[in-house]
Amino acid sequence: MALSQWKGTAKVDNNPAAHAAKLKVRELVGNAITPLRVFDGFAGSGQMYRGAWANAEHYVGCDERRFRDGRLAFVADNRRVMRCIDLAQFNVFDLDAYGSPWEQAIIVADRRPVKPGELLGFCFTDGAGAAFIGNVIPAPVAELAGMRDGVVGLLRRRDDVLNRVIAGLAVRMSCKVEQRWEAHGKTGAAVRYIGLVLRGLS
């Protein structure tokens, strides 16, 4: 799997394994933003923490399961947590969802103000391609992309839809897309691994 920078620049070589692609996305986002203050919305067993975020200045995870490994983490539905805590303490949001991360992204967009010139990072795992196979558009995707149900050929138009989702997220946050990287999974689920850096507009 190759990881490419969205602005047409040279591709970055990467291991074929999804794990390596995820770590590379996080490395690129982490290099663009300092100091790192990370909210890991799908913290899991800690692979991304150990591989990418262990040296962050501030890290808080969230998962519905408890892992006794010393990480600071909420054990709850991340949507409930993100609607309750102060999101301004974080400048990177790691949303490594099993399905679609865009509901959580909308919560960030609505609750995390971005100052002019401020950089904000996202790491997404987007598995919405599985829904697109059946021409089902998840509600958060439709909201960010400005689309309605009933669109056919969604899987063929996946790149266009994803571009619209990211553009919609940036507009919702009064930001512009500063940098974007993306790697594509090779399975039938058409998973995308996306690194995004937004800059706040004046």
C-alpha positions as CSV (number, residue, x, y, z in Angstrom):
1,M,0.0,0.0,0.0
2,A,1.4,3.4,-0.9
3,L,0.8,6.5,1.1
4,S,0.4,9.6,-1.0
5,Q,0.3,13.3,-0.2
6,W,-2.9,14.7,-1.5
7,K,-1.5,17.8,-3.2
8,G,0.0,15.8,-6.1
9,T,3.5,15.5,-4.5
10,A,5.6,12.4,-4.6
11,K,4.3,9.2,-2.9
12,V,5.7,8.0,0.3
13,D,6.7,4.3,0.4
14,N,5.1,2.3,3.0
15,N,4.7,-1.3,4.2
16,P,1.8,-3.2,2.7
17,A,0.3,-3.8,6.1
18,A,-2.5,-1.5,7.3
19,H,-0.7,-1.2,10.7
20,A,2.3,0.4,9.0
21,A,0.1,2.8,7.0
22,K,-1.7,3.9,10.1
23,L,1.6,4.6,11.9
24,K,2.9,6.5,8.9
25,V,-0.2,8.7,8.8
26,R,0.2,9.5,12.5
27,E,3.9,10.2,12.0
28,L,3.2,12.8,9.3
29,V,0.4,14.5,11.3
30,G,2.6,14.4,14.4
31,N,5.5,16.0,12.6
32,A,3.2,18.9,11.4
33,I,1.9,19.8,14.8
34,T,3.8,20.6,18.0
35,P,3.4,20.2,20.9
36,L,1.2,17.2,20.5
37,R,-2.0,17.0,22.6
38,V,-3.9,13.9,21.4
39,F,-7.4,12.7,21.9
40,D,-7.5,9.0,20.8
41,G,-11.2,8.3,20.3
42,F,-10.8,4.6,19.5
43,A,-7.9,3.8,21.7
44,G,-8.2,0.0,21.6
45,S,-5.3,-2.1,23.0
46,G,-2.8,0.8,22.5
47,Q,-1.0,-0.1,19.2
48,M,-1.3,3.5,17.9
49,Y,-0.4,4.9,21.3
50,R,2.8,2.9,21.6
51,G,3.7,3.4,17.9
52,A,2.8,7.1,17.6
53,W,1.6,9.0,20.6
54,A,3.6,7.7,23.6
55,N,5.8,10.8,23.6
56,A,3.0,13.3,23.1
57,E,2.9,16.1,25.6
58,H,-0.7,15.2,26.5
59,Y,-2.6,12.0,25.6
60,V,-6.1,10.9,26.5
61,G,-7.7,7.8,25.1
62,C,-11.2,6.5,25.0
63,D,-12.6,3.0,24.5
64,E,-15.6,1.0,25.6
65,R,-13.3,-1.6,27.1
66,R,-10.8,-1.1,29.9
67,F,-7.1,-1.7,29.3
68,R,-4.8,-1.9,32.3
69,D,-1.7,-0.5,30.7
70,G,-1.3,2.8,32.4
71,R,-2.7,5.0,29.7
72,L,-5.0,7.9,30.8
73,A,-8.3,6.9,29.2
74,F,-12.1,7.2,29.4
75,V,-14.0,3.9,29.4
76,A,-17.2,5.0,27.7
77,D,-18.8,5.7,24.3
78,N,-16.5,8.3,22.8
79,R,-19.4,10.4,21.5
80,R,-20.7,10.9,25.0
81,V,-17.2,11.8,26.3
82,M,-16.5,14.2,23.4
83,R,-19.8,16.0,24.1
84,C,-18.8,16.5,27.8
85,I,-15.1,17.3,28.0
86,D,-13.2,20.4,26.9
87,L,-11.9,19.6,23.4
88,A,-9.8,22.7,23.3
89,Q,-7.1,20.9,25.3
90,F,-6.4,18.7,22.2
91,N,-4.8,19.6,18.8
92,V,-4.9,16.1,17.3
93,F,-7.9,13.8,17.1
94,D,-7.2,10.2,16.3
95,L,-10.4,8.6,15.0
96,D,-9.4,5.1,14.1
97,A,-13.0,3.9,13.7
98,Y,-14.0,0.4,12.7
99,G,-16.7,1.9,10.4
100,S,-17.1,5.6,9.8
101,P,-15.4,8.3,11.9
102,W,-17.5,11.2,10.6
103,E,-20.0,11.4,13.5
104,Q,-17.1,11.9,15.9
105,A,-15.5,14.4,13.5
106,I,-18.7,16.5,13.5
107,I,-18.7,16.6,17.3
108,V,-15.1,17.9,17.1
109,A,-16.1,20.4,14.4
110,D,-19.0,21.7,16.6
111,R,-17.2,21.8,19.9
112,R,-13.6,22.6,19.2
113,P,-13.0,26.2,18.1
114,V,-9.9,26.9,16.0
115,K,-8.1,30.2,16.2
116,P,-6.9,31.9,13.1
117,G,-3.6,30.3,12.0
118,E,-3.9,27.5,14.5
119,L,-3.1,24.0,13.2
120,L,-5.4,21.1,14.1
121,G,-4.7,17.4,13.1
122,F,-6.9,14.5,12.4
123,C,-6.1,10.8,11.8
124,F,-9.0,8.9,10.3
125,T,-9.7,5.3,9.5
126,D,-12.7,5.4,7.1
127,G,-14.5,2.1,6.4
128,A,-17.5,3.7,4.8
129,G,-16.7,1.9,1.6
130,A,-18.5,-1.1,2.9
131,A,-21.8,0.9,3.1
132,F,-21.1,2.4,-0.3
133,I,-21.1,-1.0,-1.9
134,G,-24.9,-1.1,-1.1
135,N,-25.4,2.5,-2.1
136,V,-26.0,3.5,1.6
137,I,-24.6,6.8,2.6
138,P,-24.1,7.2,6.4
139,A,-25.9,10.2,7.8
140,P,-22.7,12.0,9.0
141,V,-21.2,11.6,5.5
142,A,-24.3,13.0,3.9
143,E,-24.3,15.9,6.3
144,L,-20.6,16.9,5.7
145,A,-20.8,16.2,1.9
146,G,-24.1,18.0,1.4
147,M,-25.6,14.9,-0.2
148,R,-29.0,13.2,0.0
149,D,-29.9,9.5,0.0
150,G,-30.6,7.9,-3.3
151,V,-27.3,8.5,-5.0
152,V,-26.2,5.4,-7.0
153,G,-22.7,4.3,-7.8
154,L,-21.3,5.6,-4.5
155,L,-18.4,3.2,-4.5
156,R,-17.2,4.4,-7.9
157,R,-17.5,8.0,-6.7
158,R,-15.8,7.3,-3.3
159,D,-13.0,9.8,-3.9
160,D,-15.4,12.5,-4.8
161,V,-17.5,11.9,-1.8
162,L,-14.5,11.8,0.5
163,N,-13.2,15.0,-1.0
164,R,-16.6,16.6,-0.3
165,V,-16.7,15.3,3.3
166,I,-13.2,16.7,4.1
167,A,-14.1,20.0,2.4
168,G,-17.3,20.1,4.4
169,L,-15.4,19.4,7.7
170,A,-13.0,22.2,6.9
171,V,-15.8,24.7,6.2
172,R,-17.7,23.7,9.3
173,M,-14.6,24.4,11.4
174,S,-13.7,27.7,9.6
175,C,-10.5,26.1,8.4
176,K,-8.6,25.3,5.2
177,V,-6.9,22.0,4.4
178,E,-3.2,22.6,5.0
179,Q,-2.0,19.0,4.4
180,R,-3.6,15.7,3.6
181,W,-2.2,12.2,3.2
182,E,-4.1,9.0,2.3
183,A,-3.5,5.3,2.0
184,H,-5.9,2.8,0.6
185,G,-6.6,-0.6,2.0
186,K,-6.7,-3.5,-0.4
187,T,-9.7,-5.4,1.0
188,G,-13.2,-5.3,-0.3
189,A,-14.2,-2.9,2.5
190,A,-12.2,-0.2,0.7
191,V,-10.8,1.2,3.9
192,R,-9.0,4.6,3.8
193,Y,-6.3,5.8,6.2
194,I,-6.3,9.6,6.2
195,G,-4.0,12.2,7.8
196,L,-5.3,15.7,7.8
197,V,-3.9,19.0,9.0
198,L,-6.3,22.0,9.1
199,R,-5.4,25.7,9.6
200,G,-7.8,28.1,11.2
201,L,-9.0,31.0,8.9
202,S,-9.2,34.6,10.1
